[in-house]
Amino acid sequence: MHLTMIAAMTRNRVIGTGSGKIPWHLPRDTKHFRDFTNGKHLVLGRVTFEEMSGWFTNQTPIVLTRDKSYTPDHGLKAGSIDEAISEAAGMGAEEIAVCGGAEVYSEALPYADELFLTLIDASIEGGAYFPDHEDGIEWEEINREAFPSDDENEYAMTFLHLRRVHPSSLRPPRLHRL
């Protein structure tokens, strides 16, 4: 199973307010996210999933939650990254995309093969942060595309694609690795 992560973060690694909200409105990044996740199996925490209600068209969300009684209105639920990978593999998926929030990113980072990051050229206060993805993990830059701010996008941003350098044997074991 190929595990990718997609996130938008500020210079100070803020990804959200801490209460399930995103403290910016960037249509260019929204389109980038929708294009990237089109047709994929997505892993999201419960709060992120509920905040994104109505976003899912042809994606299959897998909601990570500790609440055994929780039933998502769309998609599946799982209690861990390994369980989410198992669910996706059982449905024939070859890739799973992790979409947040902060705790889910932290749990999934050791397993990530690729990162698709939107680097927002701003320092914004928030309560949710993307983990330090460079701490002990080497990444190779595959692509970088910068965009200035404009009438629709308040902040300049850069789309950054990184691929993990370390061989898979250095990562934690995970279920159903293809």
N, C-alpha and C positions, 0 to 999 in steps of 0.2 A: 504494500500500500504506500503510495506516494503521499506524503503529508506536506501541504503548503500552508502558509499563514499569510493573511492579508490584514493590514492595519493602516490607519492614518494616525500620525502622531506629530506633536509639535516639537520644537527644538528641545524642550525640557521633558520629552517623552509622554506628555499628557495625551490620553486617548479618550477621556470622558470626564464628566463631572463627578463621578462616584455614585450618582443616583440614577444611572441608566440613560443619561442624556449626553449628546455630543455638543460641545460648546462652540461649534462653528457650522456654517452652511456653505458647502463648496460643491456646486453642481458638477464640476469637472471630476472631482474625486468620487462622487456618487455614481456617475456614469462608468468610471473606471472599475469601481467595485461591482456594479451590476454586470458589466461585460465579463469581468474575470470569473464571477461566480455562476454565470449562466450555465445551467444544466448540471451543476456539481452537487455533491453531498457536502453539506456545511456543518461544522461543529460550532455551537454557540452556547454560552451560559444562558440560564433561564431569563435573567434580567435583560440581557442583550436581545434575546429572541423576542421577548414581549415588547421591547422598545421598537423592534423592527417589524412588528405585526403589519401585514399588508405588503411587505417587500418581496415576499417569496412567490415567484411565478412558476418557474420550472426547476427550481432548486429543491433539494431534499434536506431540510434542516434536521439535525440531530441535536437535541437540547440536553446539555449536561446539567444535572440537578441532583442534589442529595435527597430531595423530597420524593420518597417512593410513591406517594399518592398523586403527584403532579402528572397531568396528561396534557401534552401540547395540543393545540387546536389544529396543527398541521405538522407532519413529519413524525419523528421518533424521539424517544428519550433514552439517555444512557447515564450511568453513574460515574463513568471515568472515560478518559481518552481511549484506553484499551477497549472498553465496551463499545464506544462509538466506532472505532476502527472495525471491530467485529461486525457490528450492524451494517456498516457500509460495505464491507467485503462480502457479507452474506447477500447483499443486493447486487453484487457484481461490480461495484465501484472499483476503479483503479487509483483514484485520487480522492483525497478528502481535504477540504479547505477549512482551516480554523479561522473564525471571524470575531472572536472576542467573548467576553470581556477580559479584563486584566488577569483574573485568576486562571481563566482558561488558557490564555496566552502563556502564562508562567508554567502551567502544567504541560502544555504541548511543546514548548520550545525545545526541550532535549530531543524530541522525536522529529523535528522539522527538517525537511529536505530543502525547502526553498522559502524565502520571504519575499513578499510583495508589499513594499512599504510606501506610503505617501508621506513624505517629509514636508510638513507645513512650516513655512518660514515665519514662525511667530512663537513667542513664549506666552502661553495662556495658562491661567490658573485652572486647576482641576483636582479631582480626587481619585482618578484611575490612571494608571501609568503602564506603558508597554515595558516588559522586562528588558534588562540590559542584554540584548541579543549578542553582544560581542564578548561577554564574560565567559571565557573558556571555549568558545566556538569560533572557528575560522570560517569566513564567508568569502566567496568570490563574487565580485560585482559582474553581473551579466548585462545589465542595461540601466541607463539613467536618462530620464527625460525631464527637463525643467520647464515650468510654465510660470509666466509672470501673473501677478494679480490682474484682475480686469473688472468690468462692471458687474459680472455675476459671481466672481470668486474673490472675496475680500483679501485673501492671502495668496502669495506666491507659493508654489508647491513643486516638489520633485517626486516623480514616480521612480522608485528604486527597486530593482530585481536582484536578489542575492541568492546564490546557491551554496549549500554547505560543502566545505572542502574535505572535512574529515570523512574517512570511510565509515560505512554503517556499523562496522564492528565496534566502534568507539562510543556508539549511542546506547542508551538503555534498551534492553530487549523489549519488543512489543509483539502483540498478537497479530497473526495473519499478515506478516510481511510478504509482499509479492515480489 
